[in-house]
Amino acid sequence: MTSPTALEFLLVSADYKTLTAVAGALKQFEASLGFVPTADAARDYVGRRKIDGIFVDLELPGTVQLIHFIREGSSNRTTMVFGCRGTGIESKELLETRVNFLLQKPLSEEAVAMHVAAAKEAMGRERRRYFRHSVNLPVSLTANGMEQRARMTNLSEGGMAVRVVKAVEYHAVIEFMFELAIGAAISGKGLITWVNSEGMIGVAFQFLRGKGHDLLTSWLVERQRYCPMALVADGE
């Protein structure tokens, strides 16, 4: 069983040797791996969930378009993409594909593991930014000079979801202040990025005052160690 904080990868390939090398390497990181054999199936897969890293066999039809689809999407646009190139001469379009790492086929477990290790820190940062932890914390919000006490329902490095009593305008800039369970007070400014009819709003942090960012990051790292994480889509 993988850890609830294990990195999640997807392999897009119809090649058994590529699957064997990637799966073997990822065992070293206790990561989870999904597998689809076509670019069309991959589109459906990445449209339904957040992925930390995607291995794409560039010899498959439609993979260039797949990578553009990933980069132009919402939840996976900053996902780490590992392109697996063949022995032929790549087209200009393929060479311009926005991949983070290029691996030469046939892949070896050692080469895959080396590239994953190089990307692991960046993937961890991205995971903290996207993955939101369920919380139940009071938060003070001030918009247009009007202050209200509200209730935060989830929190990430980049923002929070809040249930408000008084409606707040979409795209309004607000001041906020809340206190974590460790006794650390966090304050700053944020932008309302979504609202719904049930009194919920999404706040993207613009900046945190003082040591707020360091305190929040430390808290998130500790939560990742001991608590399962849930991905909350935009607007939820």
MDAnalysis code that builds the backbone (N, CA, C; Angstrom):
import MDAnalysis as mda
import numpy as np

u = mda.Universe.empty(708, n_residues=236, atom_resindex=np.repeat(np.arange(236), 3), trajectory=True)
u.add_TopologyAttr("name", ["N", "CA", "C"] * 236)
u.add_TopologyAttr("resid", np.arange(1, 237))
u.add_TopologyAttr("resname", ["MET", "THR", "SER", "PRO", "THR", "ALA", "LEU", "GLU", "PHE", "LEU", "LEU", "VAL", "SER", "ALA", "ASP", "TYR", "LYS", "THR", "LEU", "THR", "ALA", "VAL", "ALA", "GLY", "ALA", "LEU", "LYS", "GLN", "PHE", "GLU", "ALA", "SER", "LEU", "GLY", "PHE", "VAL", "PRO", "THR", "ALA", "ASP", "ALA", "ALA", "ARG", "ASP", "TYR", "VAL", "GLY", "ARG", "ARG", "LYS", "ILE", "ASP", "GLY", "ILE", "PHE", "VAL", "ASP", "LEU", "GLU", "LEU", "PRO", "GLY", "THR", "VAL", "GLN", "LEU", "ILE", "HIS", "PHE", "ILE", "ARG", "GLU", "GLY", "SER", "SER", "ASN", "ARG", "THR", "THR", "MET", "VAL", "PHE", "GLY", "CYS", "ARG", "GLY", "THR", "GLY", "ILE", "GLU", "SER", "LYS", "GLU", "LEU", "LEU", "GLU", "THR", "ARG", "VAL", "ASN", "PHE", "LEU", "LEU", "GLN", "LYS", "PRO", "LEU", "SER", "GLU", "GLU", "ALA", "VAL", "ALA", "MET", "HIS", "VAL", "ALA", "ALA", "ALA", "LYS", "GLU", "ALA", "MET", "GLY", "ARG", "GLU", "ARG", "ARG", "ARG", "TYR", "PHE", "ARG", "HIS", "SER", "VAL", "ASN", "LEU", "PRO", "VAL", "SER", "LEU", "THR", "ALA", "ASN", "GLY", "MET", "GLU", "GLN", "ARG", "ALA", "ARG", "MET", "THR", "ASN", "LEU", "SER", "GLU", "GLY", "GLY", "MET", "ALA", "VAL", "ARG", "VAL", "VAL", "LYS", "ALA", "VAL", "GLU", "TYR", "HIS", "ALA", "VAL", "ILE", "GLU", "PHE", "MET", "PHE", "GLU", "LEU", "ALA", "ILE", "GLY", "ALA", "ALA", "ILE", "SER", "GLY", "LYS", "GLY", "LEU", "ILE", "THR", "TRP", "VAL", "ASN", "SER", "GLU", "GLY", "MET", "ILE", "GLY", "VAL", "ALA", "PHE", "GLN", "PHE", "LEU", "ARG", "GLY", "LYS", "GLY", "HIS", "ASP", "LEU", "LEU", "THR", "SER", "TRP", "LEU", "VAL", "GLU", "ARG", "GLN", "ARG", "TYR", "CYS", "PRO", "MET", "ALA", "LEU", "VAL", "ALA", "ASP", "GLY", "GLU"])
u.atoms.positions = np.array([
    [0.846, -1.192, 0.000],
    [0.000, 0.000, 0.000],
    [0.883, 1.244, 0.000],
    [0.537, 2.233, -0.855],
    [1.316, 3.453, -0.894],
    [0.867, 4.409, 0.192],
    [1.774, 5.298, 0.572],
    [1.455, 6.323, 1.555],
    [0.412, 7.261, 1.001],
    [-0.469, 7.853, 1.864],
    [-1.448, 8.817, 1.370],
    [-0.791, 10.050, 0.784],
    [0.494, 10.262, 1.072],
    [1.193, 11.419, 0.517],
    [2.106, 11.021, -0.638],
    [1.988, 9.786, -1.129],
    [2.854, 9.313, -2.205],
    [2.607, 10.111, -3.472],
    [3.680, 10.369, -4.212],
    [3.543, 11.035, -5.500],
    [2.778, 10.139, -6.460],
    [2.009, 10.764, -7.349],
    [1.189, 10.008, -8.295],
    [1.654, 10.306, -9.719],
    [1.918, 9.233, -10.473],
    [2.413, 9.355, -11.839],
    [1.457, 8.661, -12.808],
    [1.572, 9.074, -14.066],
    [0.853, 8.416, -15.153],
    [1.862, 8.083, -16.241],
    [1.770, 6.878, -16.794],
    [2.576, 6.485, -17.943],
    [1.665, 6.347, -19.147],
    [2.024, 7.037, -20.243],
    [1.285, 6.935, -21.499],
    [2.184, 6.198, -22.479],
    [1.942, 4.913, -22.645],
    [2.796, 4.086, -23.496],
    [2.122, 2.752, -23.769],
    [2.450, 2.171, -24.918],
    [1.987, 0.815, -25.238],
    [3.151, -0.163, -25.241],
    [4.283, 0.270, -24.707],
    [5.505, -0.531, -24.738],
    [5.747, -1.179, -23.376],
    [5.810, -2.514, -23.366],
    [5.951, -3.248, -22.105],
    [7.285, -2.945, -21.422],
    [8.375, -2.827, -22.201],
    [9.673, -2.550, -21.595],
    [9.695, -1.178, -20.919],
    [9.037, -0.206, -21.526],
    [8.944, 1.125, -20.918],
    [8.150, 1.057, -19.619],
    [7.048, 0.331, -19.625],
    [6.239, 0.163, -18.416],
    [7.057, -0.496, -17.310],
    [7.808, -1.528, -17.649],
    [8.608, -2.240, -16.657],
    [9.653, -1.322, -16.021],
    [10.330, -0.519, -16.838],
    [11.375, 0.371, -16.322],
    [10.794, 1.456, -15.430],
    [9.693, 2.069, -15.855],
    [9.084, 3.144, -15.069],
    [8.511, 2.593, -13.764],
    [7.788, 1.492, -13.843],
    [7.191, 0.905, -12.640],
    [8.265, 0.492, -11.638],
    [9.352, -0.101, -12.136],
    [10.429, -0.522, -11.246],
    [11.096, 0.652, -10.561],
    [11.333, 1.725, -11.304],
    [11.981, 2.895, -10.720],
    [11.099, 3.562, -9.673],
    [9.806, 3.660, -9.944],
    [8.909, 4.367, -9.030],
    [8.700, 3.626, -7.713],
    [8.971, 2.317, -7.715],
    [8.892, 1.573, -6.450],
    [9.872, 2.119, -5.425],
    [11.004, 2.653, -5.912],
    [12.004, 3.216, -5.000],
    [11.477, 4.441, -4.260],
    [10.484, 5.109, -4.844],
    [9.930, 6.326, -4.253],
    [8.567, 6.077, -3.595],
    [8.145, 4.822, -3.571],
    [6.832, 4.445, -3.036],
    [5.732, 5.265, -3.692],
    [5.896, 5.519, -4.985],
    [4.938, 6.315, -5.743],
    [3.892, 5.415, -6.382],
    [2.737, 5.998, -6.683],
    [1.692, 5.256, -7.380],
    [1.786, 5.544, -8.876],
    [1.377, 4.570, -9.697],
    [1.504, 4.695, -11.147],
    [0.226, 4.248, -11.831],
    [-0.331, 5.143, -12.640],
    [-1.420, 4.782, -13.533],
    [-0.853, 4.512, -14.919],
    [-1.580, 3.761, -15.721],
    [-1.068, 3.369, -17.036],
    [-2.193, 3.409, -18.060],
    [-1.947, 4.107, -19.180],
    [-2.882, 4.099, -20.310],
    [-2.059, 3.900, -21.578],
    [-2.603, 3.204, -22.592],
    [-1.814, 2.874, -23.790],
    [-1.944, 3.871, -24.930],
    [-2.840, 4.861, -24.830],
    [-3.044, 5.793, -25.936],
    [-3.142, 7.226, -25.429],
    [-2.901, 8.176, -26.346],
    [-3.008, 9.591, -26.005],
    [-4.447, 9.968, -25.691],
    [-5.403, 9.392, -26.394],
    [-6.811, 9.697, -26.130],
    [-7.215, 9.272, -24.728],
    [-6.766, 8.085, -24.311],
    [-7.074, 7.620, -22.959],
    [-6.409, 8.511, -21.915],
    [-5.226, 9.026, -22.237],
    [-4.517, 9.908, -21.310],
    [-5.263, 11.223, -21.120],
    [-5.847, 11.746, -22.183],
    [-6.627, 12.980, -22.072],
    [-7.752, 12.816, -21.061],
    [-8.442, 11.697, -21.163],
    [-9.535, 11.432, -20.231],
    [-9.011, 11.290, -18.811],
    [-7.878, 10.632, -18.643],
    [-7.287, 10.386, -17.319],
    [-6.886, 11.692, -16.647],
    [-6.146, 12.550, -17.364],
    [-5.675, 13.796, -16.740],
    [-6.808, 14.803, -16.559],
    [-7.897, 14.607, -17.279],
    [-9.049, 15.494, -17.094],
    [-9.819, 15.199, -15.821],
    [-9.549, 14.049, -15.208],
    [-10.311, 13.643, -14.026],
    [-9.533, 13.720, -12.724],
    [-8.203, 13.931, -12.793],
    [-7.443, 13.920, -11.553],
    [-6.153, 14.702, -11.699],
    [-5.568, 15.090, -10.552],
    [-4.306, 15.814, -10.519],
    [-3.170, 14.809, -10.473],
    [-2.185, 14.979, -11.359],
    [-1.050, 14.066, -11.465],
    [0.228, 14.843, -11.146],
    [1.128, 14.219, -10.383],
    [2.399, 14.871, -10.062],
    [3.384, 14.798, -11.215],
    [3.423, 13.669, -11.927],
    [4.351, 13.505, -13.042],
    [3.762, 12.594, -14.106],
    [4.035, 12.904, -15.371],
    [3.497, 12.123, -16.485],
    [4.639, 11.703, -17.408],
    [4.790, 10.407, -17.608],
    [5.737, 9.866, -18.583],
    [4.989, 9.651, -19.901],
    [5.498, 10.257, -20.963],
    [4.820, 10.175, -22.263],
    [5.758, 9.548, -23.285],
    [5.344, 8.427, -23.861],
    [6.093, 7.777, -24.936],
    [5.850, 8.586, -26.207],
    [6.857, 9.336, -26.638],
    [6.700, 10.262, -27.752],
    [6.567, 9.579, -29.105],
    [6.718, 8.249, -29.144],
    [6.520, 7.509, -30.393],
    [5.052, 7.168, -30.622],
    [4.206, 7.389, -29.617],
    [2.780, 7.121, -29.782],
    [2.129, 8.227, -30.610],
    [1.140, 7.891, -31.428],
    [0.399, 8.925, -32.163],
    [-0.342, 9.866, -31.198],
    [-0.315, 11.142, -31.513],
    [-1.102, 12.104, -30.746],
    [-0.471, 12.620, -29.476],
    [0.788, 12.242, -29.195],
    [1.373, 12.655, -27.910],
    [1.771, 14.127, -27.889],
    [2.156, 14.677, -29.039],
    [2.471, 16.103, -29.083],
    [1.227, 16.913, -28.722],
    [0.096, 16.541, -29.321],
    [-1.160, 17.217, -29.016],
    [-1.565, 16.985, -27.559],
    [-1.263, 15.803, -27.038],
    [-1.571, 15.506, -25.638],
    [-0.822, 16.453, -24.704],
    [0.456, 16.659, -24.961],
    [1.249, 17.515, -24.083],
    [0.755, 18.962, -24.155],
    [0.383, 19.411, -25.351],
    [-0.195, 20.751, -25.459],
    [-1.513, 20.827, -24.686],
    [-2.298, 19.767, -24.738],
    [-3.560, 19.705, -23.988],
    [-3.301, 19.811, -22.487],
    [-2.274, 19.117, -22.015],
    [-1.923, 19.172, -20.594],
    [-1.498, 20.582, -20.207],
    [-0.634, 21.196, -21.009],
    [-0.099, 22.522, -20.695],
    [-1.152, 23.622, -20.780],
    [-2.188, 23.398, -21.563],
    [-3.230, 24.405, -21.705],
    [-4.415, 24.147, -20.790],
    [-4.336, 23.087, -19.980],
    [-5.424, 22.744, -19.074],
    [-5.384, 23.548, -17.791],
    [-6.095, 23.087, -16.784],
    [-6.158, 23.806, -15.514],
    [-5.348, 23.100, -14.440],
    [-5.818, 21.980, -13.942],
    [-5.180, 21.373, -12.774],
    [-3.826, 20.739, -13.070],
    [-3.552, 20.348, -14.319],
    [-2.290, 19.655, -14.620],
    [-1.334, 20.452, -15.502],
    [-1.575, 21.734, -15.666],
    [-0.740, 22.504, -16.600],
    [0.712, 22.637, -16.127],
    [0.946, 22.535, -14.816],
    [2.320, 22.631, -14.320],
    [2.887, 21.271, -13.919],
    [2.194, 20.205, -14.295],
    [2.663, 18.850, -14.008],
    [4.030, 18.595, -14.656],
    [4.884, 17.844, -13.976],
    [6.190, 17.488, -14.520],
    [5.994, 16.444, -15.624],
    [6.452, 16.767, -16.837],
    [6.294, 15.860, -17.977],
    [7.653, 15.292, -18.369],
    [7.731, 13.957, -18.410],
    [8.936, 13.233, -18.802],
    [8.698, 12.649, -20.196],
    [9.352, 13.200, -21.206],
    [9.191, 12.704, -22.562],
    [10.146, 11.551, -22.830],
    [9.625, 10.458, -23.366],
    [10.434, 9.277, -23.661],
    [10.593, 9.189, -25.175],
    [11.779, 9.540, -25.677],
    [11.998, 9.652, -27.111],
    [12.553, 8.356, -27.682],
    [12.280, 8.139, -28.982],
    [12.775, 6.946, -29.649],
    [14.131, 7.188, -30.281],
    [14.532, 6.274, -31.149],
    [15.852, 6.364, -31.784],
    [15.809, 7.086, -33.121],
    [14.595, 7.414, -33.599],
    [14.474, 8.092, -34.882],
    [14.750, 9.586, -34.765],
    [14.635, 10.268, -35.889],
    [14.824, 11.719, -35.916],
    [13.481, 12.383, -35.636],
    [13.426, 13.169, -34.556],
    [12.173, 13.803, -34.172],
    [11.863, 14.996, -35.069],
    [10.592, 15.248, -35.253],
    [10.148, 16.403, -36.018],
    [10.372, 17.683, -35.214],
    [10.353, 18.824, -35.920],
    [10.497, 20.111, -35.241],
    [9.378, 20.304, -34.232],
    [8.168, 19.877, -34.597],
    [7.027, 20.005, -33.692],
    [7.268, 19.225, -32.404],
    [7.836, 18.037, -32.530],
    [8.102, 17.217, -31.354],
    [9.192, 17.841, -30.493],
    [10.242, 18.351, -31.135],
    [11.338, 18.943, -30.377],
    [10.902, 20.198, -29.629],
    [9.841, 20.857, -30.105],
    [9.338, 22.060, -29.449],
    [8.298, 21.747, -28.382],
    [7.996, 20.468, -28.212],
    [7.032, 20.064, -27.184],
    [7.560, 20.442, -25.808],
    [6.656, 20.958, -24.976],
    [7.066, 21.482, -23.671],
    [7.144, 20.366, -22.622],
    [8.253, 19.630, -22.668],
    [8.506, 18.609, -21.657],
    [9.583, 19.124, -20.705],
    [9.569, 18.620, -19.469],
    [10.572, 19.028, -18.490],
    [11.852, 18.211, -18.605],
    [11.700, 16.915, -18.945],
    [12.854, 16.028, -19.083],
    [12.663, 15.161, -20.323],
    [13.765, 14.886, -21.029],
    [13.752, 13.960, -22.156],
    [14.586, 12.741, -21.797],
    [14.000, 11.558, -21.907],
    [14.692, 10.310, -21.653],
    [14.787, 9.533, -22.960],
    [15.899, 8.862, -23.157],
    [16.112, 8.090, -24.380],
    [15.653, 6.651, -24.187],
    [14.845, 6.149, -25.087],
    [14.456, 4.746, -25.068],
    [15.556, 3.905, -25.705],
    [15.713, 2.644, -25.285],
    [14.943, 1.977, -24.228],
    [15.311, 2.499, -22.840],
    [14.315, 2.669, -21.998],
    [14.537, 3.205, -20.663],
    [15.142, 2.145, -19.745],
    [15.898, 2.620, -18.766],
    [16.377, 1.748, -17.690],
    [15.816, 2.265, -16.377],
    [15.694, 1.381, -15.400],
    [15.211, 1.814, -14.086],
    [16.109, 2.902, -13.510],
    [17.411, 2.760, -13.715],
    [18.362, 3.726, -13.153],
    [18.159, 5.114, -13.745],
    [17.954, 5.201, -15.049],
    [17.758, 6.500, -15.699],
    [16.455, 7.144, -15.250],
    [15.393, 6.345, -15.162],
    [14.103, 6.880, -14.709],
    [14.216, 7.386, -13.283],
    [14.825, 6.588, -12.411],
    [14.967, 6.973, -11.006],
    [15.783, 8.258, -10.868],
    [16.829, 8.412, -11.683],
    [17.663, 9.610, -11.627],
    [16.847, 10.854, -11.979],
    [16.009, 10.766, -13.007],
    [15.208, 11.915, -13.420],
    [14.109, 12.229, -12.411],
    [13.497, 11.193, -11.848],
    [12.464, 11.431, -10.825],
    [13.081, 12.089, -9.600],
    [14.256, 11.633, -9.193],
    [14.932, 12.229, -8.039],
    [15.231, 13.708, -8.284],
    [15.620, 14.039, -9.517],
    [15.927, 15.429, -9.852],
    [14.688, 16.306, -9.804],
    [13.521, 15.707, -10.076],
    [12.276, 16.480, -10.129],
    [11.481, 16.431, -8.834],
    [11.906, 15.594, -7.892],
    [11.081, 15.321, -6.716],
    [10.793, 16.568, -5.880],
    [11.802, 17.405, -5.665],
    [11.595, 18.597, -4.843],
    [10.581, 19.539, -5.483],
    [10.696, 19.743, -6.790],
    [9.763, 20.618, -7.491],
    [8.348, 20.053, -7.459],
    [8.217, 18.735, -7.596],
    [6.888, 18.121, -7.536],
    [6.296, 18.252, -6.141],
    [7.134, 18.160, -5.114],
    [6.653, 18.337, -3.748],
    [6.131, 19.740, -3.506],
    [6.847, 20.740, -4.044],
    [6.381, 22.127, -3.901],
    [5.051, 22.323, -4.595],
    [4.924, 21.765, -5.790],
    [3.682, 21.916, -6.544],
    [2.531, 21.219, -5.837],
    [2.805, 20.078, -5.232],
    [1.762, 19.347, -4.499],
    [1.261, 20.168, -3.314],
    [2.182, 20.806, -2.575],
    [1.754, 21.635, -1.439],
    [0.915, 22.812, -1.906],
    [1.214, 23.333, -3.107],
    [0.475, 24.483, -3.609],
    [-0.945, 24.103, -4.029],
    [-1.116, 22.904, -4.582],
    [-2.406, 22.492, -5.104],
    [-3.271, 21.742, -4.103],
    [-2.658, 20.865, -3.305],
    [-3.444, 19.976, -2.465],
    [-3.899, 20.687, -1.206],
    [-5.175, 20.626, -0.968],
    [-5.774, 21.359, 0.142],
    [-6.176, 20.411, 1.261],
    [-5.915, 20.851, 2.475],
    [-6.245, 20.062, 3.653],
    [-7.562, 20.535, 4.245],
    [-8.410, 19.588, 4.593],
    [-9.669, 19.939, 5.247],
    [-9.380, 20.503, 6.626],
    [-9.977, 21.642, 6.926],
    [-9.808, 22.295, 8.219],
    [-11.153, 22.855, 8.660],
    [-11.204, 23.323, 9.878],
    [-12.400, 24.004, 10.403],
    [-11.898, 25.127, 11.298],
    [-11.497, 26.237, 10.663],
    [-10.836, 27.325, 11.378],
    [-11.586, 28.640, 11.195],
    [-11.700, 29.443, 12.245],
    [-12.252, 30.790, 12.077],
    [-11.273, 31.671, 11.316],
    [-11.800, 32.544, 10.489],
    [-10.965, 33.461, 9.726],
    [-11.667, 34.809, 9.640],
    [-10.903, 35.866, 9.790],
    [-11.431, 37.219, 9.680],
    [-11.176, 37.744, 8.270],
    [-12.219, 38.232, 7.604],
    [-12.117, 38.761, 6.254],
    [-12.542, 40.222, 6.239],
    [-11.823, 41.051, 5.497],
    [-12.195, 42.455, 5.339],
    [-12.189, 42.789, 3.859],
    [-13.360, 43.231, 3.366],
    [-13.503, 43.621, 1.964],
    [-14.259, 44.937, 1.903],
    [-13.711, 45.902, 1.180],
    [-14.339, 47.227, 1.057],
    [-14.629, 47.857, 2.419],
    [-13.714, 47.656, 3.339],
    [-13.850, 48.251, 4.661],
    [-14.804, 47.525, 5.590],
    [-15.435, 46.466, 5.136],
    [-16.392, 45.702, 5.945],
    [-15.743, 44.404, 6.403],
    [-15.711, 44.184, 7.735],
    [-15.107, 42.986, 8.293],
    [-16.180, 41.978, 8.658],
    [-15.868, 40.694, 8.487],
    [-16.774, 39.637, 8.924],
    [-15.976, 38.445, 9.397],
    [-16.576, 37.698, 10.308],
    [-15.990, 36.445, 10.768],
    [-16.565, 35.326, 9.935],
    [-15.699, 34.479, 9.414],
    [-16.122, 33.394, 8.541],
    [-15.469, 32.096, 9.006],
    [-15.699, 31.030, 8.244],
    [-15.182, 29.720, 8.620],
    [-14.442, 29.107, 7.435],
    [-13.135, 28.818, 7.623],
    [-12.327, 28.192, 6.578],
    [-12.593, 26.687, 6.571],
    [-12.752, 26.118, 5.362],
    [-13.029, 24.683, 5.255],
    [-11.866, 23.888, 4.670],
    [-10.998, 24.525, 3.883],
    [-9.780, 23.853, 3.438],
    [-8.696, 24.879, 3.167],
    [-7.440, 24.398, 3.197],
    [-6.290, 25.302, 3.155],
    [-5.139, 24.653, 2.394],
    [-4.479, 25.431, 1.548],
    [-3.280, 24.985, 0.840],
    [-2.248, 26.097, 0.908],
    [-1.098, 25.843, 0.293],
    [-0.061, 26.865, 0.271],
    [-0.481, 28.067, -0.556],
    [-1.371, 27.859, -1.511],
    [-1.755, 28.946, -2.409],
    [-3.084, 29.596, -2.130],
    [-3.886, 29.037, -1.213],
    [-5.193, 29.639, -0.977],
    [-6.044, 28.855, -0.008],
    [-7.319, 29.247, 0.071],
    [-8.246, 28.615, 1.013],
    [-9.671, 28.727, 0.492],
    [-10.522, 27.845, 0.973],
    [-11.964, 27.931, 0.734],
    [-12.621, 28.351, 2.039],
    [-13.573, 29.267, 1.953],
    [-14.170, 29.870, 3.143],
    [-15.681, 29.933, 2.982],
    [-16.391, 29.628, 4.068],
    [-17.846, 29.824, 4.101],
    [-18.127, 31.165, 4.765],
    [-18.766, 32.066, 4.028],
    [-18.993, 33.424, 4.517],
    [-20.451, 33.626, 4.932],
    [-20.653, 34.633, 5.771],
    [-22.001, 35.023, 6.183],
    [-22.535, 36.096, 5.242],
    [-21.677, 37.089, 4.932],
    [-22.041, 38.160, 4.014],
    [-21.360, 37.911, 2.669],
    [-22.114, 38.106, 1.610],
    [-21.589, 37.855, 0.266],
    [-20.386, 38.742, -0.026],
    [-19.413, 38.183, -0.750],
    [-18.226, 38.913, -1.170],
    [-18.154, 38.837, -2.694],
    [-17.819, 39.942, -3.344],
    [-17.824, 40.002, -4.798],
    [-16.693, 39.174, -5.405],
    [-17.008, 38.536, -6.506],
    [-16.019, 37.802, -7.295],
    [-14.925, 38.757, -7.760],
    [-13.688, 38.356, -7.619],
    [-12.499, 39.123, -7.987],
    [-12.202, 40.278, -7.030],
    [-12.908, 40.337, -5.897],
    [-12.596, 41.360, -4.895],
    [-11.266, 41.027, -4.216],
    [-10.530, 42.057, -3.830],
    [-9.305, 41.888, -3.052],
    [-9.658, 42.032, -1.578],
    [-9.228, 41.087, -0.754],
    [-9.606, 41.098, 0.658],
    [-8.367, 41.030, 1.546],
    [-8.544, 41.478, 2.777],
    [-7.574, 41.240, 3.843],
    [-8.073, 40.043, 4.640],
    [-7.163, 39.227, 5.140],
    [-7.586, 38.080, 5.941],
    [-6.616, 37.860, 7.089],
    [-7.122, 37.155, 8.112],
    [-6.288, 36.774, 9.247],
    [-6.878, 35.512, 9.857],
    [-6.021, 34.522, 10.115],
    [-6.458, 33.306, 10.791],
    [-5.296, 32.769, 11.608],
    [-5.593, 31.829, 12.490],
    [-4.573, 31.238, 13.349],
    [-4.581, 29.739, 13.184],
    [-3.392, 29.173, 12.936],
    [-3.263, 27.731, 12.811],
    [-3.294, 27.075, 14.187],
    [-3.480, 25.768, 14.182],
    [-3.569, 25.038, 15.453],
    [-2.288, 25.138, 16.263],
    [-1.159, 25.397, 15.598],
    [0.115, 25.512, 16.307],
    [0.276, 26.880, 16.967],
    [-0.753, 27.724, 16.847],
    [-0.713, 29.033, 17.476],
    [-0.108, 30.119, 16.617],
    [0.150, 29.816, 15.343],
    [0.762, 30.793, 14.444],
    [-0.314, 31.626, 13.766],
    [-0.218, 32.946, 13.899],
    [-1.163, 33.853, 13.257],
    [-0.689, 34.164, 11.841],
    [-1.604, 34.008, 10.866],
    [-1.305, 34.241, 9.461],
    [-2.212, 35.356, 8.958],
    [-1.617, 36.363, 8.328],
    [-2.426, 37.441, 7.757],
    [-1.845, 37.848, 6.417],
    [-2.681, 38.473, 5.585],
    [-2.217, 38.910, 4.279],
    [-3.351, 39.400, 3.426],
    [-3.111, 39.427, 2.101],
    [-4.125, 39.835, 1.136],
    [-4.388, 38.682, 0.178],
    [-5.634, 38.617, -0.322],
    [-5.995, 37.573, -1.258],
    [-7.002, 38.059, -2.273],
    [-7.166, 37.272, -3.332],
    [-8.111, 37.579, -4.401],
    [-9.202, 36.519, -4.429],
    [-10.459, 36.953, -4.504],
    [-11.576, 36.008, -4.603],
    [-11.601, 35.441, -6.015],
    [-11.332, 34.148, -6.144],
    [-11.227, 33.524, -7.462],
    [-12.483, 32.758, -7.867],
    [-13.349, 32.444, -6.916],
    [-14.641, 31.846, -7.239],
    [-15.616, 32.029, -6.085],
    [-16.896, 32.019, -6.415],
    [-17.973, 32.074, -5.420],
    [-19.045, 31.083, -5.870],
    [-19.844, 30.601, -4.922],
    [-20.977, 29.764, -5.323],
    [-22.232, 30.169, -4.559],
    [-23.323, 29.540, -4.908],
    [-24.625, 29.922, -4.347],
    [-24.818, 29.440, -2.917],
    [-23.876, 28.645, -2.393],
    [-24.017, 28.102, -1.047],
    [-23.216, 28.897, -0.021],
    [-22.737, 30.083, -0.405],
    [-22.010, 30.926, 0.532],
    [-20.537, 30.588, 0.657],
    [-20.002, 29.834, -0.314],
    [-18.588, 29.488, -0.299],
    [-17.823, 30.389, -1.264],
    [-16.591, 30.724, -0.882],
    [-15.711, 31.491, -1.752],
    [-14.328, 30.844, -1.778],
    [-13.600, 31.057, -2.866],
    [-12.209, 30.618, -2.956],
    [-11.304, 31.829, -2.921],
    [-10.258, 31.754, -2.101],
    [-9.319, 32.862, -1.949],
    [-7.933, 32.410, -2.382],
    [-7.355, 33.095, -3.363],
    [-5.967, 32.849, -3.769],
    [-5.087, 33.856, -3.039],
    [-4.092, 33.366, -2.316],
    [-3.219, 34.270, -1.569],
    [-2.374, 35.107, -2.528],
    [-2.384, 36.426, -2.325],
    [-1.494, 37.313, -3.076],
    [-0.173, 37.488, -2.343],
    [-0.235, 37.651, -1.025],
    [0.972, 37.641, -0.199],
    [0.588, 37.391, 1.249],
    [1.547, 36.870, 2.009],
    [1.394, 36.642, 3.441],
    [2.396, 37.531, 4.159],
    [1.982, 38.152, 5.253],
    [2.847, 39.092, 5.962],
    [3.876, 38.357, 6.836],
    [4.993, 39.047, 7.044],
    [6.005, 38.543, 7.969],
    [6.487, 37.160, 7.613],
    [6.461, 36.265, 8.600],
    [6.906, 34.888, 8.402],
    [5.748, 33.961, 8.058],
    [4.651, 34.560, 7.586],
    [3.453, 33.768, 7.315],
    [3.664, 32.629, 6.343],
    [4.406, 32.874, 5.266],
    [4.622, 31.818, 4.275],
    [5.414, 30.662, 4.869],
    [6.466, 30.975, 5.630],
    [7.279, 29.922, 6.246],
    [6.469, 29.122, 7.251],
    [5.651, 29.809, 8.048],
    [4.825, 29.125, 9.045],
    [3.805, 28.205, 8.382],
    [3.172, 28.696, 7.316],
    [2.174, 27.890, 6.617],
    [2.823, 26.683, 5.947],
    [3.972, 26.892, 5.313],
    [4.670, 25.786, 4.659],
    [5.066, 24.712, 5.672],
    [5.574, 25.116, 6.829],
    [5.948, 24.152, 7.878],
    [4.740, 23.358, 8.330],
    [3.626, 24.047, 8.489],
    [2.390, 23.376, 8.914],
    [1.942, 22.356, 7.859],
    [2.007, 22.734, 6.573],
    [1.599, 21.834, 5.503],
    [2.499, 20.608, 5.423],
    [3.800, 20.810, 5.600],
    [4.733, 19.677, 5.569],
    [4.397, 18.680, 6.678],
    [4.113, 19.172, 7.866],
    [3.750, 18.284, 8.973],
    [2.440, 17.557, 8.688],
    [1.478, 18.255, 8.099],
    [0.206, 17.618, 7.769],
    [0.401, 16.518, 6.724],
    [1.297, 16.751, 5.772],
    [1.559, 15.743, 4.748],
    [2.121, 14.464, 5.360],
    [2.875, 14.597, 6.420],
    [3.490, 13.422, 7.044],
    [2.464, 12.543, 7.746],
    [1.455, 13.162, 8.334],
    [0.574, 12.404, 9.212],
    [-0.877, 12.329, 8.759],
    [-1.272, 13.150, 7.791],
    [-2.680, 13.198, 7.411],
    [-2.845, 12.969, 5.917],
    [-3.876, 12.224, 5.502],
    [-4.175, 12.087, 4.081],
    [-4.497, 13.461, 3.492],
    [-4.180, 13.622, 2.196],
    [-4.472, 14.879, 1.526],
    [-5.564, 14.645, 0.497],
    [-6.392, 15.655, 0.318],
    [-7.450, 15.575, -0.684],
    [-7.295, 16.715, -1.670],
    [-7.463, 16.417, -2.937],
    [-7.392, 17.441, -3.957],
    [-8.752, 18.077, -4.086],
    [-8.806, 19.396, -4.005],
    [-10.056, 20.125, -4.139],
    [-10.015, 20.880, -5.459],
    [-10.962, 20.600, -6.326],
    [-10.967, 21.263, -7.629],
    [-11.395, 22.714, -7.491],
    [-11.059, 23.532, -8.494],
    [-11.463, 24.922, -8.486],
    [-12.975, 25.005, -8.413],
    [-13.457, 25.904, -7.582],
    [-14.886, 26.114, -7.460],
    [-15.552, 25.228, -6.439],
    [-14.800, 24.396, -5.737],
    [-15.378, 23.524, -4.706],
    [-14.982, 23.993, -3.337],
])
